[in-house]
Amino acid sequence: MTKPKNKKTTRRLLASKTAKASASIDQRHHMISEAAYYRSEKRSIEGSNPSQDWYEAEQEIEARYRWQ
């Protein structure tokens, strides 16, 4: 890994890494919310437990993509 040439380059690198991390967090949240919705829909919305649906969806997405 090369050292950035100046402070401006360093700031740009940090900003791009932060943006990528933020996008990953947003994507992960979106995937979990969709999976939880489909779990709830599968059992019928009245009979579902939103907390349990979210937990199970989170476990599924974590296992599939190995996010930490």
Backbone as JSON, one array per atom type, in Angstrom:
{
  "sequence": "MTKPKNKKTTRRLLASKTAKASASIDQRHHMISEAAYYRSEKRSIEGSNPSQDWYEAEQEIEARYRWQ",
  "N": [[0.85, -1.18, 0.0], [0.58, 2.17, -0.88], [1.76, 5.27, 0.4], [-0.3, 8.13, 0.85], [0.18, 11.13, -1.07], [-0.31, 13.74, -0.16], [-2.19, 15.85, 2.17], [-4.68, 16.4, 1.03], [-5.13, 14.29, -0.74], [-5.2, 12.22, 1.12], [-7.52, 12.92, 2.55], [-9.44, 12.57, 0.52], [-9.22, 9.8, 0.06], [-10.04, 8.79, 2.57], [-12.66, 9.78, 2.63], [-13.81, 8.37, 0.48], [-13.62, 5.75, 1.42], [-15.26, 5.91, 3.68], [-17.7, 6.51, 2.46], [-18.1, 4.14, 1.02], [-18.34, 2.29, 3.13], [-20.62, 3.27, 4.36], [-22.5, 2.9, 2.33], [-22.51, 0.14, 2.26], [-23.56, -0.45, 4.77], [-26.09, 0.69, 4.51], [-27.07, -0.87, 2.37], [-27.04, -3.41, 3.55], [-28.93, -3.05, 5.61], [-31.21, -2.56, 4.07], [-31.46, -5.01, 2.72], [-31.95, -6.74, 4.87], [-34.36, -5.67, 5.83], [-36.06, -6.16, 3.66], [-35.99, -8.98, 3.55], [-37.09, -9.57, 6.06], [-39.65, -8.52, 5.7], [-40.65, -10.25, 3.68], [-40.61, -12.65, 5.08], [-42.51, -12.13, 7.03], [-44.74, -11.72, 5.41], [-45.02, -14.25, 4.31], [-45.95, -15.74, 6.47], [-48.3, -14.52, 6.93], [-49.28, -11.28, 7.6], [-50.75, -10.53, 9.9], [-50.27, -12.63, 11.69], [-47.6, -12.54, 12.25], [-44.44, -11.97, 13.92], [-42.86, -9.13, 14.26], [-40.3, -8.52, 15.4], [-39.11, -11.04, 15.65], [-39.16, -11.8, 12.97], [-37.37, -9.89, 11.91], [-35.01, -10.55, 13.3], [-34.53, -13.21, 12.39], [-34.26, -12.71, 9.64], [-32.02, -11.06, 9.68], [-30.09, -12.87, 10.62], [-30.08, -14.65, 8.47], [-29.15, -13.0, 6.32], [-26.67, -12.2, 7.34], [-25.36, -14.68, 7.45], [-25.33, -15.32, 4.76], [-23.81, -13.26, 3.55], [-21.7, -12.73, 5.25], [-21.17, -10.4, 6.8], [-19.84, -8.24, 9.28]],
  "CA": [[0.0, 0.0, 0.0], [1.39, 3.37, -0.97], [1.38, 6.37, 1.28], [-0.84, 9.28, 0.11], [1.17, 12.18, -1.3], [-0.56, 14.94, 0.62], [-3.4, 15.8, 3.01], [-5.86, 16.4, 0.17], [-5.28, 12.9, -1.2], [-5.6, 11.45, 2.29], [-8.94, 13.21, 2.81], [-10.25, 11.92, -0.53], [-9.23, 8.36, 0.33], [-10.89, 8.55, 3.74], [-14.05, 10.04, 2.25], [-14.3, 7.28, -0.36], [-13.78, 4.57, 2.29], [-16.44, 6.17, 4.5], [-18.87, 6.38, 1.59], [-18.29, 2.71, 0.73], [-18.83, 1.65, 4.35], [-21.98, 3.72, 4.55], [-23.32, 2.22, 1.33], [-22.63, -1.25, 2.68], [-24.49, -0.47, 5.9], [-27.43, 0.94, 3.95], [-27.46, -2.05, 1.59], [-27.31, -4.49, 4.5], [-30.2, -2.74, 6.26], [-32.26, -2.75, 3.07], [-31.62, -6.45, 2.48], [-32.59, -7.33, 6.05], [-35.76, -5.24, 5.9], [-36.81, -6.9, 2.63], [-36.11, -10.38, 3.98], [-38.05, -9.6, 7.17], [-40.98, -8.3, 5.11], [-41.1, -11.47, 3.02], [-40.88, -13.65, 6.12], [-43.78, -11.73, 7.62], [-45.78, -11.95, 4.41], [-45.17, -15.69, 4.16], [-46.77, -16.23, 7.58], [-49.42, -13.58, 6.97], [-48.85, -10.13, 8.4], [-51.39, -10.51, 11.22], [-49.73, -13.66, 12.57], [-46.15, -12.49, 12.34], [-43.8, -11.28, 15.03], [-41.87, -8.31, 13.55], [-38.96, -8.65, 15.99], [-38.6, -12.35, 15.28], [-38.91, -11.75, 11.52], [-36.15, -9.12, 11.7], [-33.89, -11.34, 13.82], [-34.28, -14.32, 11.47], [-33.77, -12.14, 8.4], [-30.66, -10.6, 9.95], [-29.24, -14.06, 10.67], [-29.98, -15.16, 7.09], [-28.3, -12.1, 5.53], [-25.33, -12.29, 7.91], [-24.78, -15.95, 7.02], [-25.14, -15.29, 3.31], [-22.79, -12.31, 3.13], [-20.61, -12.7, 6.24], [-20.86, -9.04, 7.28], [-19.6, -8.21, 10.72]],
  "C": [[0.89, 1.24, 0.0], [0.85, 4.45, -0.05], [0.84, 7.53, 0.44], [0.19, 10.4, 0.05], [0.95, 13.43, -0.45], [-1.88, 14.82, 1.4], [-4.67, 15.73, 2.18], [-6.16, 14.98, -0.32], [-5.76, 12.02, -0.05], [-7.08, 11.67, 2.59], [-9.84, 12.54, 1.79], [-10.34, 10.42, -0.3], [-10.14, 8.02, 1.5], [-12.36, 8.75, 3.4], [-14.6, 8.9, 1.41], [-14.51, 6.01, 0.46], [-15.02, 4.72, 3.16], [-17.71, 6.0, 3.67], [-19.15, 4.92, 1.28], [-18.85, 1.99, 1.95], [-20.27, 2.02, 4.59], [-22.92, 3.03, 3.57], [-23.54, 0.78, 1.75], [-23.62, -1.38, 3.83], [-25.92, -0.27, 5.41], [-27.93, -0.26, 3.16], [-27.83, -3.2, 2.52], [-28.67, -4.28, 5.16], [-31.36, -2.98, 5.3], [-32.52, -4.24, 2.83], [-32.32, -7.13, 3.66], [-34.06, -6.94, 6.11], [-36.61, -5.95, 4.85], [-37.03, -8.35, 3.05], [-37.11, -10.51, 5.12], [-39.47, -9.41, 6.66], [-41.49, -9.59, 4.48], [-41.37, -12.59, 4.01], [-42.26, -13.38, 6.73], [-44.94, -12.03, 6.67], [-46.06, -13.45, 4.24], [-46.06, -16.27, 5.26], [-48.07, -15.47, 7.72], [-49.11, -12.5, 7.99], [-49.5, -10.11, 9.79], [-50.75, -11.5, 12.19], [-48.23, -13.58, 12.76], [-45.69, -11.76, 13.6], [-42.68, -10.45, 14.4], [-40.45, -8.43, 14.11], [-38.32, -9.97, 15.61], [-38.28, -12.39, 13.79], [-37.6, -11.02, 11.23], [-34.92, -9.93, 12.13], [-33.53, -12.46, 12.85], [-33.73, -13.82, 10.13], [-32.32, -11.67, 8.56], [-29.7, -11.78, 9.97], [-29.01, -14.63, 9.27], [-29.01, -14.31, 6.26], [-26.86, -12.16, 6.03], [-24.64, -13.57, 7.43], [-24.46, -15.94, 5.52], [-23.97, -14.41, 2.9], [-21.63, -12.13, 4.09], [-20.19, -11.29, 6.61], [-20.64, -9.12, 8.77], [-19.78, -6.83, 11.25]]
}
